[in-house]
Amino acid sequence: MSSSIHGAPEPVRPRPSVHAEREQRATPRAGQPGAIPDSERAFFVQEFRGVTIVLSLPVLDDDALEPLSRTVRGFDEGDTRLVLVVADQGDAARLQARLHPALGEAAVLTAPTVWSEDALAGLWITATDARVVVVVAADPRAVAASAGFVAAGLGASKVVLTDPDGGWGDPPRSFVDLELHRDALDSALRERGDGSLLHAAETALRGGAFSVNLCRAQDIELELFTFDGTGTLLTLGGYVHLTELRVDDLPAVERLVAQGVADGVLKPRSREQVARMAVGGLGARVLRTGHLAGIVGLETEPYGRDGLGEVSALITVSEFSGAGSGGLLVDGLVERARGAGLRALFAVTVSDDAAAFFVRRGFREVPQDAVPASKWDGYDPERLAHARCFWFDLRP
């Protein structure tokens, strides 16, 4: 049900297909120069054009300096503004030395104890005039808190908080909605001995940031320039919403389905079948950008006389894992099927993960002969041997 391919911003700039490019590479380690496909890096350079990104860097060691330098240089082609918050003047000097002469002298400011309107106005002007600004925190023990205030004061769209332990969990959860998981995350971060990270994230989010990333400093390049990232993406409130698919989405839908087929999650479909699924299909769309975080179709034509509908081509995007896209899509499909007067939905999958998901959404597993016989017309025998069927009654 999930895939490593990623949705596309609409309407005109689709994300590149990166599966083949990744297949040709050895699995990279964080910090390796060749770890990021060129297509992904180019996508995010465009994605962050005109955006201010605040980076919190409480620990700036040698492992972090080179990937951080590549990150800053990676935005050369765009007009992204970077504000780097560090612990002391020594770290600021090390950053300047590493970034010069490629970028010239970065502007360096010392954060006041209290950000007055005059101080914020000066920060706004500096951040506008200088592409890279280094802010030295007033308290070296409160770099994250200072970054949160700076982000809120600027109304920065993106914030990255770095911590030696990286994202939440092992492996890190890719997505966390603080309205749902605040207490659990707070407890986990306090166990690390740092209770300021959550407060900093909330300050930034309430100040206008669309999302906050939590990762290790040496992973910043991967966090900002790859679809999967390495840490945990934090938001405050819903991150995706349900919409109908439209013609502008068809290229992205085709890529998602193709990747699902390549991953063995979905059965092969002709272009006409994909388009038919998309007509009347649903998308889970990221609120800020319009990216598709998942898709699903409702297949009724072969089964309408029986009052049945099939959950078709349900696939979600790994980048937004944990955002609730799959549940949102299925719940929306259930309501659509009820509105159409259907008596039941069924789903067929060869994925154990998808099977567990359907059970969690209230489907029950049934034998293959419980679904319409026409479902199996022309079905691949090898896939049939592993196919599992799930049923959801729409009427009491």
C-alpha positions as CSV (number, residue, x, y, z in Angstrom):
1,M,0.0,0.0,0.0
2,S,3.0,2.3,0.4
3,S,5.7,3.1,-2.0
4,S,9.0,4.9,-2.3
5,I,7.8,7.0,-5.2
6,H,6.4,10.4,-4.3
7,G,3.5,12.5,-5.3
8,A,3.7,15.6,-7.4
9,P,2.9,19.3,-6.6
10,E,0.1,20.5,-8.8
11,P,-0.6,21.6,-11.3
12,V,2.5,22.0,-13.4
13,R,5.7,20.7,-11.7
14,P,5.6,16.9,-11.1
15,R,8.1,15.3,-8.9
16,P,10.6,13.2,-10.8
17,S,10.5,9.4,-10.9
18,V,13.5,8.4,-8.8
19,H,13.1,4.6,-8.5
20,A,15.4,3.7,-11.4
21,E,18.0,6.2,-10.3
22,R,18.1,4.9,-6.8
23,E,18.3,1.3,-8.0
24,Q,21.6,2.1,-9.8
25,R,23.2,3.4,-6.6
26,A,24.6,1.6,-3.6
27,T,22.7,2.4,-0.4
28,P,24.4,5.6,0.8
29,R,25.4,6.6,4.3
30,A,24.4,10.0,5.6
31,G,26.9,12.6,4.6
32,Q,28.2,10.9,1.5
33,P,28.4,13.4,-1.4
34,G,26.7,11.0,-3.8
35,A,23.9,10.0,-1.5
36,I,21.2,12.1,-3.1
37,P,19.8,11.6,-6.6
38,D,20.2,14.7,-8.7
39,S,16.5,14.6,-9.5
40,E,15.6,14.9,-5.9
41,R,18.0,17.6,-5.1
42,A,16.8,19.7,-8.1
43,F,13.2,19.2,-7.0
44,F,13.8,20.6,-3.5
45,V,15.9,23.5,-4.7
46,Q,12.8,24.5,-6.7
47,E,10.5,23.6,-3.8
48,F,12.3,26.0,-1.4
49,R,12.6,29.0,-3.8
50,G,11.7,32.2,-1.9
51,V,11.5,30.3,1.4
52,T,13.2,31.1,4.6
53,I,14.7,28.0,6.4
54,V,15.8,28.3,10.0
55,L,18.4,25.7,11.2
56,S,19.1,25.1,14.9
57,L,22.7,23.9,15.4
58,P,23.4,23.5,19.1
59,V,26.3,21.0,18.4
60,L,28.4,21.9,15.3
61,D,31.1,19.2,15.1
62,D,33.3,18.2,12.1
63,D,30.8,15.5,11.1
64,A,28.2,18.1,10.5
65,L,30.2,20.9,8.9
66,E,30.7,19.3,5.5
67,P,27.1,18.2,4.9
68,L,25.9,21.5,6.2
69,S,28.3,23.3,3.8
70,R,26.9,21.2,0.9
71,T,23.4,22.0,2.0
72,V,24.0,25.8,1.9
73,R,25.9,25.5,-1.4
74,G,23.0,23.3,-2.7
75,F,20.7,26.3,-2.7
76,D,23.0,28.4,-4.9
77,E,20.6,28.2,-7.8
78,G,17.6,29.3,-5.8
79,D,16.7,32.3,-3.7
80,T,16.3,30.4,-0.5
81,R,17.2,32.3,2.7
82,L,19.0,30.4,5.4
83,V,19.2,31.4,9.0
84,L,21.6,29.3,11.0
85,V,21.3,29.5,14.8
86,V,24.5,28.4,16.7
87,A,25.7,28.3,20.3
88,D,28.6,30.7,20.3
89,Q,30.9,33.0,18.3
90,G,33.4,30.1,17.8
91,D,30.8,28.1,15.9
92,A,29.8,31.2,13.9
93,A,33.5,31.7,12.9
94,R,33.8,28.0,11.8
95,L,30.7,28.3,9.7
96,Q,32.0,31.5,8.0
97,A,35.3,29.9,7.3
98,R,33.7,26.8,5.8
99,L,31.2,28.7,3.7
100,H,33.7,31.4,2.4
101,P,34.6,32.1,-0.4
102,A,31.9,30.1,-2.2
103,L,29.2,32.3,-0.7
104,G,31.1,35.3,0.5
105,E,30.8,36.6,4.1
106,A,27.7,35.4,5.9
107,A,25.9,38.0,8.0
108,V,26.4,37.3,11.7
109,L,24.1,38.6,14.4
110,T,24.1,38.0,18.2
111,A,20.6,37.3,19.5
112,P,19.3,39.7,22.1
113,T,18.0,38.3,25.4
114,V,14.6,39.6,24.4
115,W,13.6,40.1,20.8
116,S,12.1,43.6,20.6
117,E,10.3,44.9,17.5
118,D,13.4,46.9,16.6
119,A,15.6,43.8,16.8
120,L,13.1,41.8,14.7
121,A,13.0,44.5,12.1
122,G,16.8,44.4,11.9
123,L,16.7,40.6,11.5
124,W,14.1,40.9,8.8
125,I,16.3,43.4,6.8
126,T,19.4,41.2,7.3
127,A,17.6,38.0,6.3
128,T,16.3,39.8,3.2
129,D,19.6,41.3,2.1
130,A,21.9,38.4,3.0
131,R,21.1,34.9,1.7
132,V,22.8,33.3,4.7
133,V,22.5,34.7,8.2
134,V,24.2,33.2,11.3
135,V,22.6,34.0,14.6
136,V,24.5,33.4,17.8
137,A,22.1,32.4,20.6
138,A,22.0,34.6,23.6
139,D,22.3,31.5,25.8
140,P,24.5,28.7,24.4
141,R,22.4,26.2,26.3
142,A,19.2,27.3,24.6
143,V,20.0,27.2,20.8
144,A,16.8,25.3,20.0
145,A,14.6,27.8,21.9
146,S,16.4,30.7,20.2
147,A,15.8,29.1,16.8
148,G,12.1,28.7,17.6
149,F,11.8,32.4,18.5
150,V,13.8,33.5,15.4
151,A,11.6,31.3,13.2
152,A,8.4,32.7,14.7
153,G,9.7,36.3,14.5
154,L,10.5,35.8,10.8
155,G,7.4,33.7,10.1
156,A,9.8,31.2,8.5
157,S,8.1,28.5,6.5
158,K,10.5,25.7,7.3
159,V,12.5,24.9,10.5
160,V,15.1,22.2,11.2
161,L,15.9,21.4,14.8
162,T,19.0,19.2,15.1
163,D,19.8,16.9,18.0
164,P,22.5,14.3,18.4
165,D,19.8,11.6,18.8
166,G,18.0,12.6,15.6
167,G,14.3,12.0,15.1
168,W,11.8,10.3,17.4
169,G,12.1,6.6,17.6
170,D,14.4,3.9,16.2
171,P,14.0,4.0,13.3
172,P,12.7,7.5,13.5
173,R,9.0,8.0,12.8
174,S,8.7,10.0,9.6
175,F,5.7,12.1,10.6
176,V,4.1,13.3,13.9
177,D,1.1,15.5,14.4
178,L,1.7,17.3,17.7
179,E,-2.1,17.6,18.3
180,L,-2.2,13.8,18.5
181,H,1.2,12.7,19.9
182,R,2.5,15.7,21.9
183,D,2.7,14.0,25.3
184,A,4.4,10.9,24.0
185,L,7.0,13.0,22.1
186,D,7.5,15.3,25.0
187,S,8.3,12.3,27.2
188,A,10.7,10.8,24.7
189,L,12.6,14.1,24.3
190,R,12.8,14.7,28.1
191,E,14.3,11.2,28.4
192,R,17.1,12.6,26.2
193,G,17.6,15.4,28.7
194,D,16.4,18.1,26.4
195,G,12.9,19.5,27.2
196,S,13.4,22.6,25.0
197,L,13.0,20.8,21.6
198,L,9.3,20.4,21.7
199,H,8.7,24.0,23.0
200,A,10.9,25.3,20.2
201,A,9.0,23.3,17.6
202,E,5.7,24.5,18.9
203,T,6.9,28.1,18.9
204,A,8.0,27.8,15.3
205,L,4.8,26.1,14.2
206,R,2.5,28.6,15.9
207,G,4.6,31.4,14.4
208,G,3.8,30.3,10.9
209,A,6.1,27.3,10.0
210,F,4.3,24.7,8.0
211,S,6.5,22.0,9.4
212,V,9.5,21.4,11.7
213,N,12.1,18.7,11.0
214,L,13.9,16.9,13.8
215,C,17.2,15.2,12.8
216,R,20.9,15.0,13.4
217,A,23.1,17.9,12.3
218,Q,25.1,15.6,10.0
219,D,21.8,14.5,8.3
220,I,20.6,18.0,7.3
221,E,21.5,17.6,3.7
222,L,19.5,14.3,3.4
223,E,16.6,15.8,5.4
224,L,16.2,18.8,3.1
225,F,17.1,17.3,-0.2
226,T,15.5,13.8,-0.2
227,F,11.9,12.7,-0.2
228,D,12.3,10.2,2.6
229,G,14.6,12.3,4.8
230,T,16.2,10.8,7.9
231,G,14.4,12.3,10.9
232,T,10.9,13.2,12.0
233,L,8.6,15.8,10.4
234,L,6.5,17.6,13.1
235,T,3.3,19.5,12.3
236,L,0.6,21.1,14.4
237,G,-2.8,19.9,13.2
238,G,-3.7,18.0,10.1
239,Y,-1.1,17.7,7.3
240,V,-3.3,16.2,4.5
241,H,-6.8,16.6,3.4
242,L,-9.1,14.7,1.1
243,T,-9.8,15.9,-2.4
244,E,-11.1,14.5,-5.7
245,L,-8.5,13.7,-8.3
246,R,-8.4,16.0,-11.3
247,V,-6.8,15.9,-14.8
248,D,-3.7,17.8,-13.6
249,D,-3.0,14.8,-11.2
250,L,-3.0,12.1,-13.9
251,P,0.8,12.2,-14.5
252,A,1.4,11.8,-10.7
253,V,-1.2,9.1,-10.4
254,E,0.4,7.2,-13.3
255,R,3.8,7.4,-11.5
256,L,2.3,6.3,-8.2
257,V,0.6,3.3,-9.8
258,A,3.7,2.4,-11.8
259,Q,5.8,2.4,-8.7
260,G,3.2,0.4,-6.8
261,V,3.4,-2.2,-9.6
262,A,7.2,-2.2,-9.5
263,D,7.1,-2.7,-5.8
264,G,4.7,-5.6,-6.1
265,V,2.0,-3.8,-4.2
266,L,-0.4,-3.2,-7.1
267,K,-1.3,-5.3,-10.1
268,P,-0.3,-4.0,-13.6
269,R,-2.8,-1.7,-15.2
270,S,-3.1,-0.2,-18.7
271,R,-3.0,3.6,-19.0
272,E,-6.8,3.5,-19.8
273,Q,-7.4,1.6,-16.6
274,V,-5.4,4.0,-14.5
275,A,-7.2,7.0,-16.0
276,R,-10.6,5.3,-15.4
277,M,-9.6,4.7,-11.7
278,A,-8.5,8.4,-11.4
279,V,-11.8,9.6,-12.8
280,G,-13.9,9.8,-9.6
281,G,-10.8,8.8,-7.5
282,L,-9.7,10.4,-4.3
283,G,-6.4,12.0,-3.3
284,A,-4.9,12.7,0.1
285,R,-3.3,16.1,-0.6
286,V,-0.7,17.9,1.5
287,L,-2.3,21.1,2.7
288,R,0.5,23.6,2.0
289,T,1.9,22.3,-1.3
290,G,-0.8,20.2,-3.0
291,H,1.5,17.2,-3.2
292,L,-0.4,13.9,-3.4
293,A,0.3,11.8,-0.3
294,G,-1.9,9.0,-1.5
295,I,-4.6,7.9,-4.0
296,V,-7.5,5.5,-4.2
297,G,-10.2,4.6,-6.7
298,L,-13.7,3.1,-6.4
299,E,-14.3,0.4,-9.0
300,T,-18.0,-0.2,-9.5
301,E,-18.7,-0.9,-13.2
302,P,-18.1,-4.6,-13.1
303,Y,-19.9,-5.1,-9.8
304,G,-22.7,-2.5,-9.8
305,R,-25.5,-5.0,-10.4
306,D,-24.5,-6.7,-7.1
307,G,-24.3,-3.4,-5.2
308,L,-20.6,-3.8,-4.7
309,G,-17.5,-1.6,-5.1
310,E,-13.8,-2.4,-5.1
311,V,-11.1,-0.4,-3.3
312,S,-8.8,0.2,-6.3
313,A,-5.2,1.2,-6.4
314,L,-4.9,2.3,-2.8
315,I,-1.3,3.6,-2.4
316,T,0.3,6.0,0.0
317,V,3.6,7.8,-0.2
318,S,6.4,6.9,2.1
319,E,7.4,10.5,2.7
320,F,4.1,11.1,4.5
321,S,4.0,7.9,6.4
322,G,2.1,8.5,9.7
323,A,0.1,11.4,8.3
324,G,-3.0,9.3,8.2
325,S,-3.3,9.4,4.4
326,G,-4.4,5.7,4.0
327,G,-7.2,6.0,6.7
328,L,-8.3,9.3,5.2
329,L,-8.6,7.8,1.8
330,V,-10.5,4.7,2.8
331,D,-12.9,6.6,5.1
332,G,-13.6,8.9,2.2
333,L,-14.2,6.0,-0.1
334,V,-16.6,4.4,2.4
335,E,-18.6,7.6,2.5
336,R,-18.6,7.8,-1.3
337,A,-19.7,4.2,-1.6
338,R,-22.6,4.8,0.9
339,G,-23.7,7.8,-1.0
340,A,-23.8,5.8,-4.2
341,G,-26.1,3.3,-2.5
342,L,-23.7,0.4,-2.5
343,R,-24.2,-2.4,0.0
344,A,-20.5,-3.4,0.5
345,L,-16.9,-2.7,-0.4
346,F,-14.2,-5.3,-1.0
347,A,-10.4,-5.1,-1.4
348,V,-7.8,-7.5,-2.7
349,T,-4.1,-7.3,-1.8
350,V,-1.0,-9.4,-1.8
351,S,0.7,-7.2,0.8
352,D,0.7,-8.2,4.5
353,D,1.0,-4.6,5.5
354,A,-2.0,-3.7,3.5
355,A,-3.9,-6.6,4.9
356,A,-3.3,-5.5,8.4
357,F,-4.3,-1.9,7.4
358,F,-7.7,-3.1,6.1
359,V,-8.4,-5.0,9.3
360,R,-7.6,-1.9,11.3
361,R,-10.1,0.1,9.2
362,G,-12.9,-2.4,10.0
363,F,-12.6,-4.8,7.0
364,R,-12.9,-8.5,7.7
365,E,-11.0,-11.1,5.7
366,V,-13.1,-13.4,3.5
367,P,-12.2,-16.2,1.1
368,Q,-11.6,-15.5,-2.6
369,D,-14.9,-16.9,-3.6
370,A,-16.7,-14.3,-1.5
371,V,-15.9,-11.6,-4.0
372,P,-17.5,-11.4,-7.5
373,A,-16.1,-14.1,-9.8
374,S,-15.5,-11.4,-12.5
375,K,-12.8,-10.0,-10.2
376,W,-10.6,-13.0,-11.2
377,D,-11.1,-12.8,-15.0
378,G,-7.6,-12.6,-16.5
379,Y,-6.0,-12.3,-13.0
380,D,-2.3,-13.4,-12.9
381,P,-2.2,-16.9,-11.5
382,E,1.0,-16.3,-9.5
383,R,-0.6,-13.2,-7.9
384,L,-3.8,-15.1,-7.3
385,A,-2.0,-17.6,-5.2
386,H,-1.1,-14.9,-2.7
387,A,-4.2,-12.7,-3.0
388,R,-6.2,-12.0,0.2
389,C,-9.7,-10.5,0.2
390,F,-11.3,-8.1,2.7
391,W,-14.9,-7.1,3.0
392,F,-16.7,-4.0,4.5
393,D,-20.5,-4.0,4.9
394,L,-21.9,-0.5,4.2
395,R,-25.4,-1.3,5.5
396,P,-26.4,-2.3,9.0
